[in-house]
Amino acid sequence: MPPHVKAVFEGDTGLLSGISDGKIWIDHSTTDYEQTVAMNDLVKLKGGRMLEAPVTGGLEALKKGQMTVFMAGEKSLAEQVQPMLEDIYCNVIYTGVMGTALVPKVLSNMLTCVHNLAMGEVFMIAKKSGVDMKTCFDCIRASAGNSFVFETGGPMLMQGTYDPSFSIALQCKDNRLGYQIATKHRVPMEILGHAMQTYNRAMYKYGCSLVYLEQYCVKYGCSLVYLEQYCITYGCFLVYLEQYCIKYGCSLVYFGQC
């Protein structure tokens, strides 16, 4: 169980402690689907009910109120809360039993990596070939090669905007979740695996944003134990941890596992 999810769910003041008869927990997390199944069992023991409901669509969809939510769990419960979710989200899709909603959510996030990497190569080929970038974008957008990622990510590249609103650490976390699912079911990941390693290489070279570590410290009180788990989970690049230690006075000895 990822440490931040464990900290929120368990303990005397955790989410589980507040569950009782008649209460419903709608979980929007993107995490390990087997962990979600296990948490659902614990919720039921307390008399509560749980619905797995990861959201997807990206920042642009969020700004326009066009987010999609996947629902998994008891169908009767899904039908009960669907009107409420339809007021919040543009699309509501029921996927089946508990655990099934996170699978397409994670796979969708992995697929965006493939789209982004291919898009970068396409733009470079066009640029080197003397094709106007805007013209190239318009042509592909009107053709069979178009995609949601191309439509939203392409303009950002041409505008010189590189703020993705989603850290590479979180993307790599989702890639690892997808890898775990593929490994469990013995499905080779050749294209997705290549994209996963490309993103890992970028994260190891440039590191996850220091601001996330600062926020993590504020939330959990700069506990070195949590920072160790955070580093192991998200693969933080050591140079960022060194900067973090300079700022907060932490000993690098504690980051040896990273």
Buried (B, 14 or more C-beta within 10 A) or exposed (E): BBBBBBBBBBEEEEBBEEBEEEEBBBBEBBBBBBBBBBBBEBBBEBEBBBBBBBBBBBEBBEEEEEBBBBBBBBEEBBEEBBEEBEEEBEBBEBBBEBBBBBBBBBBBBBBBBBBBBBBEEBBEEBEEEEEEEEEBBEBBBEEEEBBBBBEBBBBEBEEEEEEBEEBBBBBBBBBBBBBBBBEEEEEEBEBBBEBBEBBBEEBBEEBBBBEBBBEBBEEBEBBEEBBBBBBEBBBBBEEBBEEBBEEEEBEEEBBEEB
